[in-house]
Amino acid sequence: MAEKKKPRRTAERILEVTLELFNRFGEPNVSTTLISAELNISPGNLYYHYPAKDELINSLFDRYERALNELLAAADGVRNIEDAWLFFHMLFELIWQYRFLYRDLNDLLSKNRRLETHFQFVLKNKGRAVRSLLDGLDSAGAVRIDGGEATTVATAMVVVLTYWLSYEYVRDPRRALEPESAGAALARGAYHSLSLLLPYLDPESKAHLHTLVGSYADA
């Protein structure tokens, strides 16, 4: 007889459902009462695991930050435009998984001191990773960019990474953050991040970037 799967721990299940609700409705619009009702547990049971809503937010952010840091480490190995495209697309996929953080970023930072502090590290780590990616592309000959310009371009790329979903939401509030819109939104974000490199790319890499974007659009 096949061994029965052990039920997921309640605390993990609470986080999964909370993330889904935050992503769907936005964190300010989701109460702990709604979370407990969605889970079909008592508010007391929810309180036992997470005594405050901020603890739910912080736990989800910790999961995001761990996954982000693992992904950012891959920037050191990028040496061509296809790897850069994949890297940025994976970054946007991760941001999409935790999109409530970016959708409600200013509101969250104003209310949560821990998040405010830790998001500074997120920005710095993104900046370091993108600068490492640019250095790798430069050493491989895919781009020609000096140190001062590389720092400026890296900062601009981090800005696009951080606020792209906000732009998509403003552009199309009713559909931008719906799952069926995700693929196109992520591809646009990856392209517009990398488009900042167009003045510096060698002709072959520039042509390949356009091919990658075209192939994704056709798919």
Order of alpha helices (4+ residues) and beta strands (2+ residues): alpha-alpha-alpha-alpha-alpha-alpha-alpha-alpha-alpha-alpha-alpha
